[in-house]
Amino acid sequence: MKPPRNDYTVRRNTQSHRQAQGLWDVVMARSVLITIAKSEEAAQDIADRLNIDPSALDRGDTRADRAKRAARG
């Protein structure tokens, strides 16, 4: 098995126009925003999964899965 990468990191969200406070960014190469999380722990969990498998956010998200989520509202 390959060793984990260090490409994905976590940083505090500093966008001043956002209403919500305490948001955390998961970034790649310290510049490309991948996603935003509501807690540092959740953001670190996502970054850890992406460092092990860069396609982790795409796994299991089929067209049928997206249709189910859309139907739920």
Secondary structure, 3 states (H helix, E strand, C coil): CCCCCCCEEEEECCCCCCCCCCCEEEEECCCEEEEEECCHHHHHHHHHHHHHCCCCCCCCCCHHHHHHHHHHC
